[in-house]
Amino acid sequence: MTAKIAVLVSGGGTNLQALIDAQQRSELGGGEIAAVISSKEGAYALERARKAGIPGYVLPRKNFDSNRAMTLALVEKLRALDIDLVVLAGCMVIFTEELVQAYPNAIMNVHPALIPSFCGQGFYGLHVHEAALAYGVTVHFVSAECDGGPIIAQKAVSVFPGDTPETLQKRIMEQAEWKLLPEAVRLFCEGRLRVEGRTVIIEQE
């Protein structure tokens, strides 16, 4: 059975592109990106989806009076689309617990640092790199605690003298995010991820 994936975005969609490229190489373990949902109108990620023939949808954050109201609308949309896996790929909205309740251990996020360092409220985008000149990337399941869900995979990235937040961000994306996220999605779609407490067990093939 094909796992239907929804990718949630807010901006340019570079991690989405990494997933699209992996899908085109048949590297998502039989999973299929069935929808790209943006929290902003005009996000370039929607253009990436269009070029790949993937349906795109917009749920503008500004149209909702709270994160909870947006979360409830999102859950309704995901259920209508029969989604199995939700991937947060640069989505700049903190969703409320209704999303986790609807998709327990079926929401992935990529965070540009080695959790539990440099995570939580306020740590997103370049703020992470500015605070940490961060050391790597973590892909984790989303829980009710911000950046606190079970860790699926991590990869360290070298920090060099003279690095800026921008140069480090680029290296982290190229060497870690764009590799780790498709790999984690593949393992999920192959049914090889099992969560025990706060630990993710990767089943052998």
C-alpha positions in Angstrom: 0.0 0.0 0.0 1.3 3.4 -1.0 1.8 5.9 1.9 0.4 9.2 1.0 2.6 12.1 2.1 1.6 15.8 2.7 4.5 18.3 2.8 3.8 21.5 4.8 5.7 24.6 3.7 5.9 28.3 4.1 8.6 29.5 1.8 11.0 28.4 -0.9 10.7 24.7 -0.5 14.3 23.5 -0.7 13.5 20.5 1.5 10.4 19.8 -0.5 12.6 19.8 -3.7 14.8 17.2 -2.0 11.8 15.0 -1.4 10.5 15.5 -5.0 13.9 14.6 -6.4 14.0 11.5 -4.2 10.5 10.5 -5.4 11.6 10.9 -9.0 14.5 8.5 -8.3 12.0 6.1 -6.6 13.7 6.6 -3.3 10.8 7.2 -1.0 10.1 3.6 -0.2 6.9 3.5 -2.2 5.6 6.7 -0.7 4.0 9.3 -2.8 3.9 13.1 -2.2 0.1 13.6 -2.6 -0.1 17.2 -1.5 1.9 20.3 -0.7 0.1 22.6 1.7 1.5 26.2 2.2 0.8 28.5 5.1 1.5 31.5 2.8 0.1 32.5 -0.5 2.7 32.8 -3.3 5.3 30.6 -1.6 7.8 29.3 -4.2 7.3 25.8 -2.8 3.9 25.8 -4.5 5.6 26.4 -7.8 8.0 23.5 -7.2 4.9 21.3 -6.5 3.2 22.5 -9.7 6.3 21.7 -11.8 6.3 18.2 -10.4 2.6 17.7 -11.0 1.8 17.6 -7.2 -1.4 19.2 -6.0 -0.8 22.4 -4.1 -3.1 23.9 -1.5 -3.0 27.1 0.6 -4.2 27.5 4.2 -3.0 31.1 4.9 -2.1 31.6 8.5 -3.4 35.1 8.3 -6.9 33.8 7.6 -7.2 32.2 11.0 -7.5 33.9 14.4 -5.3 31.4 16.2 -2.9 28.6 15.6 -5.5 26.2 16.9 -8.1 27.3 14.4 -5.5 26.8 11.6 -4.5 23.4 13.0 -8.2 22.2 13.1 -8.6 23.3 9.4 -5.4 21.5 8.5 -6.4 18.3 10.2 -9.7 18.4 8.3 -7.8 18.9 5.0 -5.3 16.1 5.7 -8.1 13.7 6.5 -10.0 14.6 3.4 -6.8 13.9 1.4 -6.4 10.5 3.2 -2.8 11.4 4.2 -0.6 8.9 6.0 2.5 11.0 6.7 2.9 14.7 7.4 6.3 16.3 6.7 7.1 19.8 8.1 9.5 21.2 5.6 10.2 24.8 6.5 6.6 25.4 7.7 6.7 28.4 10.1 3.6 27.6 12.1 3.6 26.1 15.5 0.6 23.7 15.3 -1.4 22.8 18.4 -1.9 19.3 19.9 -4.8 18.4 17.6 -2.4 17.7 14.8 -0.3 15.3 16.9 -3.5 13.6 18.2 -4.6 13.1 14.6 -1.3 11.8 13.4 0.6 10.2 16.3 4.2 9.2 15.2 3.3 10.2 11.7 4.5 13.8 11.6 8.2 14.5 10.7 10.1 17.7 11.2 13.7 18.6 10.1 15.6 20.9 12.5 19.0 22.4 11.7 20.7 21.5 14.9 21.5 18.4 17.0 18.5 18.3 19.3 18.3 18.7 22.3 20.7 21.6 21.8 19.5 24.8 20.1 15.8 23.9 19.8 12.4 25.0 21.1 10.5 28.2 20.9 12.4 30.9 19.0 14.8 28.6 17.3 13.9 28.5 13.6 15.5 29.5 10.3 18.7 31.5 10.6 18.1 32.1 14.3 19.4 28.6 15.0 22.6 29.2 13.0 23.1 32.5 14.6 22.8 31.1 18.1 24.8 28.0 17.6 26.7 28.1 14.4 24.8 24.9 14.6 26.4 21.5 14.5 24.1 19.5 12.3 20.6 18.3 11.6 17.9 16.3 13.3 14.9 14.6 11.8 12.3 13.8 14.4 8.7 12.8 14.9 6.6 15.7 16.2 5.2 15.6 19.7 3.2 18.0 21.8 6.6 19.4 23.0 8.2 21.8 20.5 11.2 20.0 19.0 10.8 17.4 21.7 9.6 14.3 19.7 11.5 11.0 19.2 14.6 11.4 17.1 14.7 9.4 13.9 18.1 10.5 12.5 20.9 13.0 13.1 23.9 14.1 11.2 26.8 16.3 12.3 28.2 18.9 9.9 31.6 20.5 10.2 31.9 24.1 11.2 34.8 26.0 9.7 36.7 29.2 10.8 35.0 32.1 9.1 31.6 30.4 8.8 28.6 32.8 8.8 25.1 31.7 9.6 24.4 31.8 5.8 27.4 29.6 4.8 26.7 27.2 7.5 23.0 27.0 6.7 23.9 26.2 3.0 26.3 23.4 4.1 23.8 21.9 6.5 21.1 21.8 3.9 23.3 20.3 1.2 25.2 17.8 3.4 22.5 16.8 5.9 18.9 18.1 5.5 18.5 17.1 1.8 19.8 13.6 2.5 18.4 12.8 6.0 14.8 13.9 5.4 14.2 11.7 2.3 15.9 8.8 4.0 13.6 9.2 7.1 10.6 9.4 4.9 11.7 6.2 3.0 12.1 4.3 6.3 8.6 5.4 7.4 7.0 4.4 4.0 8.7 1.0 4.2 7.2 0.5 7.7 10.6 0.3 9.3 10.2 2.9 12.0 8.9 1.8 15.4 8.5 4.2 18.4 9.1 2.9 21.9 8.7 5.7 24.4 11.1 8.5 23.2 13.2 6.1 21.1 12.8 5.3 17.4 13.8 1.8 16.5 14.8 1.3 12.8 13.8 -2.2 11.8 16.3 -4.1 9.6 15.2 -5.0 6.0 
